[in-house]
Amino acid sequence: MAALAAALALAAGAAADGDPASDYLIGQKVFYSFDAGIPAKNAQRLNTMVANANRAGFPIRVALIRTNSDLGAAYQLYR
């Protein structure tokens, strides 16, 4: 039980950096690639789903990555 509690505590402290999405997701729940061309209706649906998940106790953030430039310093992780 103690090992499980320690693992959960460490996971909660995880953070990302080096890419535009990680900076954007500090204050927003969803990051859209700057040139993704997501229709407004679809973006609103995703925003609503993520907000509902957060209200239900699942604190998540979503980043839609379209190109390697969306990953900034971590561009080599693309694909």
PyRosetta script that sets phi, psi and omega in degrees:
from pyrosetta import init, pose_from_sequence

init()
pose = pose_from_sequence("MAALAAALALAAGAAADGDPASDYLIGQKVFYSFDAGIPAKNAQRLNTMVANANRAGFPIRVALIRTNSDLGAAYQLYR")
pose.set_psi(1, -40.2)
pose.set_omega(1, 179.7)
pose.set_phi(2, -65.1)
pose.set_psi(2, -38.6)
pose.set_omega(2, 179.0)
pose.set_phi(3, -64.9)
pose.set_psi(3, -40.2)
pose.set_omega(3, 178.1)
pose.set_phi(4, -63.9)
pose.set_psi(4, -44.0)
pose.set_omega(4, 178.6)
pose.set_phi(5, -61.9)
pose.set_psi(5, -40.8)
pose.set_omega(5, 178.8)
pose.set_phi(6, -65.8)
pose.set_psi(6, -41.6)
pose.set_omega(6, 179.1)
pose.set_phi(7, -63.3)
pose.set_psi(7, -41.8)
pose.set_omega(7, 178.9)
pose.set_phi(8, -66.2)
pose.set_psi(8, -36.8)
pose.set_omega(8, 179.0)
pose.set_phi(9, -66.1)
pose.set_psi(9, -39.8)
pose.set_omega(9, 179.1)
pose.set_phi(10, -69.0)
pose.set_psi(10, -39.3)
pose.set_omega(10, 179.8)
pose.set_phi(11, -64.2)
pose.set_psi(11, -37.6)
pose.set_omega(11, -178.8)
pose.set_phi(12, -66.5)
pose.set_psi(12, -24.1)
pose.set_omega(12, -178.5)
pose.set_phi(13, -89.0)
pose.set_psi(13, 0.2)
pose.set_omega(13, -178.5)
pose.set_phi(14, -65.4)
pose.set_psi(14, 144.5)
pose.set_omega(14, 179.7)
pose.set_phi(15, -145.4)
pose.set_psi(15, 156.3)
pose.set_omega(15, 178.7)
pose.set_phi(16, -115.9)
pose.set_psi(16, 157.3)
pose.set_omega(16, 175.8)
pose.set_phi(17, -162.0)
pose.set_psi(17, 165.8)
pose.set_omega(17, 177.1)
pose.set_phi(18, 96.6)
pose.set_psi(18, 0.9)
pose.set_omega(18, 179.7)
pose.set_phi(19, -138.8)
pose.set_psi(19, 155.1)
pose.set_omega(19, -179.1)
pose.set_phi(20, -57.4)
pose.set_psi(20, -37.4)
pose.set_omega(20, -177.4)
pose.set_phi(21, -61.2)
pose.set_psi(21, -40.7)
pose.set_omega(21, -177.2)
pose.set_phi(22, -65.0)
pose.set_psi(22, -34.5)
pose.set_omega(22, 176.5)
pose.set_phi(23, -71.3)
pose.set_psi(23, -41.6)
pose.set_omega(23, -178.6)
pose.set_phi(24, -66.5)
pose.set_psi(24, -39.3)
pose.set_omega(24, -174.6)
pose.set_phi(25, -74.1)
pose.set_psi(25, -3.8)
pose.set_omega(25, 174.5)
pose.set_phi(26, -63.4)
pose.set_psi(26, -40.3)
pose.set_omega(26, -177.1)
pose.set_phi(27, -110.8)
pose.set_psi(27, -10.6)
pose.set_omega(27, -178.3)
pose.set_phi(28, -122.8)
pose.set_psi(28, 159.8)
pose.set_omega(28, -179.7)
pose.set_phi(29, -92.6)
pose.set_psi(29, -22.2)
pose.set_omega(29, -177.1)
pose.set_phi(30, -132.3)
pose.set_psi(30, 133.3)
pose.set_omega(30, 174.1)
pose.set_phi(31, -109.8)
pose.set_psi(31, 126.9)
pose.set_omega(31, 175.2)
pose.set_phi(32, -108.2)
pose.set_psi(32, 134.6)
pose.set_omega(32, 173.7)
pose.set_phi(33, -51.3)
pose.set_psi(33, 139.4)
pose.set_omega(33, -172.9)
pose.set_phi(34, -61.2)
pose.set_psi(34, -27.9)
pose.set_omega(34, -180.0)
pose.set_phi(35, -119.5)
pose.set_psi(35, 33.4)
pose.set_omega(35, -174.9)
pose.set_phi(36, -71.6)
pose.set_psi(36, -29.6)
pose.set_omega(36, -178.4)
pose.set_phi(37, 66.4)
pose.set_psi(37, 34.0)
pose.set_omega(37, 179.0)
pose.set_phi(38, -72.8)
pose.set_psi(38, 125.9)
pose.set_omega(38, 176.4)
pose.set_phi(39, -58.9)
pose.set_psi(39, 141.2)
pose.set_omega(39, -176.1)
pose.set_phi(40, -54.9)
pose.set_psi(40, -38.5)
pose.set_omega(40, -179.7)
pose.set_phi(41, -63.0)
pose.set_psi(41, -42.3)
pose.set_omega(41, 179.2)
pose.set_phi(42, -69.1)
pose.set_psi(42, -39.5)
pose.set_omega(42, 177.9)
pose.set_phi(43, -62.6)
pose.set_psi(43, -41.9)
pose.set_omega(43, 179.1)
pose.set_phi(44, -64.7)
pose.set_psi(44, -38.4)
pose.set_omega(44, 177.6)
pose.set_phi(45, -61.9)
pose.set_psi(45, -44.3)
pose.set_omega(45, 179.3)
pose.set_phi(46, -65.5)
pose.set_psi(46, -44.3)
pose.set_omega(46, 177.9)
pose.set_phi(47, -56.5)
pose.set_psi(47, -42.3)
pose.set_omega(47, -179.6)
pose.set_phi(48, -66.3)
pose.set_psi(48, -43.7)
pose.set_omega(48, 179.4)
pose.set_phi(49, -62.5)
pose.set_psi(49, -42.7)
pose.set_omega(49, 179.9)
pose.set_phi(50, -67.2)
pose.set_psi(50, -41.5)
pose.set_omega(50, 177.7)
pose.set_phi(51, -62.4)
pose.set_psi(51, -42.2)
pose.set_omega(51, 178.1)
pose.set_phi(52, -63.0)
pose.set_psi(52, -41.2)
pose.set_omega(52, 178.1)
pose.set_phi(53, -62.2)
pose.set_psi(53, -42.9)
pose.set_omega(53, 178.8)
pose.set_phi(54, -63.7)
pose.set_psi(54, -42.5)
pose.set_omega(54, 178.0)
pose.set_phi(55, -64.5)
pose.set_psi(55, -29.9)
pose.set_omega(55, -179.4)
pose.set_phi(56, -81.8)
pose.set_psi(56, 2.1)
pose.set_omega(56, 176.9)
pose.set_phi(57, 99.1)
pose.set_psi(57, 11.7)
pose.set_omega(57, 177.8)
pose.set_phi(58, -111.2)
pose.set_psi(58, 88.6)
pose.set_omega(58, -175.9)
pose.set_phi(59, -73.1)
pose.set_psi(59, 96.5)
pose.set_omega(59, -178.1)
pose.set_phi(60, -122.1)
pose.set_psi(60, 159.6)
pose.set_omega(60, 171.1)
pose.set_phi(61, -129.8)
pose.set_psi(61, 148.7)
pose.set_omega(61, -178.7)
pose.set_phi(62, -126.7)
pose.set_psi(62, 133.0)
pose.set_omega(62, 175.4)
pose.set_phi(63, -121.9)
pose.set_psi(63, 120.9)
pose.set_omega(63, 175.3)
pose.set_phi(64, -94.5)
pose.set_psi(64, 111.7)
pose.set_omega(64, -175.9)
pose.set_phi(65, -103.8)
pose.set_psi(65, 118.6)
pose.set_omega(65, -177.4)
pose.set_phi(66, -99.9)
pose.set_psi(66, -40.9)
pose.set_omega(66, -177.6)
pose.set_phi(67, -131.7)
pose.set_psi(67, 167.2)
pose.set_omega(67, -180.0)
pose.set_phi(68, -65.0)
pose.set_psi(68, -24.8)
pose.set_omega(68, 178.1)
pose.set_phi(69, -67.8)
pose.set_psi(69, -21.4)
pose.set_omega(69, 176.0)
pose.set_phi(70, -67.7)
pose.set_psi(70, -16.3)
pose.set_omega(70, -179.6)
pose.set_phi(71, -94.1)
pose.set_psi(71, -2.8)
pose.set_omega(71, 177.0)
pose.set_phi(72, 54.2)
pose.set_psi(72, -123.1)
pose.set_omega(72, -177.2)
pose.set_phi(73, -66.5)
pose.set_psi(73, -17.6)
pose.set_omega(73, -179.5)
pose.set_phi(74, -101.4)
pose.set_psi(74, 28.9)
pose.set_omega(74, -175.4)
pose.set_phi(75, -55.6)
pose.set_psi(75, -28.8)
pose.set_omega(75, -178.1)
pose.set_phi(76, -67.9)
pose.set_psi(76, -11.7)
pose.set_omega(76, 177.9)
pose.set_phi(77, -82.0)
pose.set_psi(77, -8.3)
pose.set_omega(77, -178.8)
pose.set_phi(78, -61.4)
pose.set_psi(78, 134.1)
pose.set_omega(78, -178.2)
pose.set_phi(79, 64.4)
pose.dump_pdb("model.pdb")
